[in-house]
Amino acid sequence: MKFGDAELLGVPNIVVVGRGLKDGTVELKDRRTGDVTELPSDEAATRIAERVASQR
């Protein structure tokens, strides 16, 4: 349901914290391209900030 809401609102980047967190990873999905990237959870905030800054 929350993913559907994000799609309707047009959120450009979606962070998925799921089962991979146990292994220290999260997923970053680019809604426009559909690309999904697995990131180490300790690098996620930095990488997401870089992506948002580059999209401005």
C-alpha positions as a LaTeX table, in Angstrom:
\begin{tabular}{lrrr}
\hline
Residue & $x$ (\AA) & $y$ (\AA) & $z$ (\AA) \\
\hline
Met1 & 0.00 & 0.00 & 0.00 \\
Lys2 & 2.78 & 2.47 & 0.88 \\
Phe3 & 4.56 & 1.73 & $-2.40$ \\
Gly4 & 1.37 & 2.52 & $-4.28$ \\
Asp5 & 1.06 & 5.81 & $-2.42$ \\
Ala6 & 4.64 & 6.71 & $-3.33$ \\
Glu7 & 3.89 & 5.98 & $-6.98$ \\
Leu8 & 0.74 & 8.11 & $-6.94$ \\
Leu9 & 2.56 & 11.01 & $-5.31$ \\
Gly10 & 5.43 & 10.75 & $-7.79$ \\
Val11 & 8.19 & 10.21 & $-5.25$ \\
Pro12 & 11.34 & 9.96 & $-7.43$ \\
Asn13 & 13.43 & 7.77 & $-5.07$ \\
Ile14 & 12.12 & 5.02 & $-2.84$ \\
Val15 & 14.19 & 3.43 & $-0.08$ \\
Val16 & 13.15 & $-0.11$ & 0.77 \\
Val17 & 14.25 & $-1.37$ & 4.16 \\
Gly18 & 13.38 & $-5.03$ & 4.21 \\
Arg19 & 14.87 & $-8.45$ & 4.72 \\
Gly20 & 18.24 & $-7.26$ & 3.42 \\
Leu21 & 18.73 & $-5.12$ & 6.51 \\
Lys22 & 19.67 & $-8.29$ & 8.38 \\
Asp23 & 22.65 & $-8.51$ & 5.98 \\
Gly24 & 23.33 & $-4.77$ & 6.20 \\
Thr25 & 21.74 & $-3.67$ & 2.91 \\
Val26 & 18.81 & $-1.54$ & 1.79 \\
Glu27 & 17.37 & $-1.02$ & $-1.69$ \\
Leu28 & 17.17 & 2.29 & $-3.52$ \\
Lys29 & 14.64 & 2.38 & $-6.35$ \\
Asp30 & 14.61 & 5.05 & $-9.03$ \\
Arg31 & 10.93 & 5.36 & $-9.87$ \\
Arg32 & 11.51 & 6.90 & $-13.30$ \\
Thr33 & 13.84 & 4.21 & $-14.63$ \\
Gly34 & 12.80 & 1.32 & $-12.40$ \\
Asp35 & 16.45 & 0.64 & $-11.51$ \\
Val36 & 16.95 & $-0.97$ & $-8.11$ \\
Thr37 & 20.31 & $-0.66$ & $-6.38$ \\
Glu38 & 21.33 & $-2.51$ & $-3.24$ \\
Leu39 & 23.35 & $-0.30$ & $-0.90$ \\
Pro40 & 25.19 & $-1.03$ & 2.31 \\
Ser41 & 22.95 & 0.42 & 5.02 \\
Asp42 & 25.79 & 2.48 & 6.49 \\
Glu43 & 26.30 & 4.24 & 3.11 \\
Ala44 & 22.62 & 4.70 & 2.28 \\
Ala45 & 22.11 & 8.20 & 3.69 \\
Thr46 & 25.15 & 9.60 & 1.87 \\
Arg47 & 24.29 & 7.96 & $-1.45$ \\
Ile48 & 20.64 & 9.04 & $-1.28$ \\
Ala49 & 21.67 & 12.65 & $-0.51$ \\
Glu50 & 24.04 & 12.60 & $-3.50$ \\
Arg51 & 21.30 & 11.31 & $-5.80$ \\
Val52 & 18.79 & 13.91 & $-4.62$ \\
Ala53 & 21.34 & 16.72 & $-5.03$ \\
Ser54 & 22.16 & 15.59 & $-8.59$ \\
Gln55 & 18.47 & 15.62 & $-9.57$ \\
Arg56 & 17.98 & 19.30 & $-8.71$ \\
\hline
\end{tabular}
